[in-house]
Amino acid sequence: MRMTDLVSGLNLTLFPIIGLVLFGLVFVVVLARTLSMSRRRAKDAASLPLDDGPTDPAGAERDTDDSEEGRHG
C-alpha cells in the first residue's frame, strides 16, 4: 500500500472547517473585547507606540530625566 492510497482515503475536509470556526471565534472575541473597551483604555492603548516611558498605576507619566546620568544604554 502506497502513501498516496492512504492519504486519498482520509476524509480531510474537516480540518479547514475547524480552522474557519476557530478563526471566527477568535475574531468575535477580539471584536467584542475591542468594542467593550473604555475610551480611556483605548486612548492609552493607541498612544503605546509613542510612549517613551512607564507610567505609574494612577496613569500619570513619571518625570523622566533627560540628562546623561539618567539615560541607560
Stockholm file with secondary structure:
# STOCKHOLM 1.0

chainA/1-73         MRMTDLVSGLNLTLFPIIGLVLFGLVFVVVLARTLSMSRRRAKDAASLPLDDGPTDPAGAERDTDDSEEGRHG
#=GR chainA/1-73 SS CCHHHHHHTSCCTHHHHHHHHHHHHHHHHHHHHHHTSCHHHHHHHHTGGGCCSCBCTTSCBCCCCCSGGGCCC
#=GC SS_cons        CCHHHHHHTSCCTHHHHHHHHHHHHHHHHHHHHHHTSCHHHHHHHHTGGGCCSCBCTTSCBCCCCCSGGGCCC
//
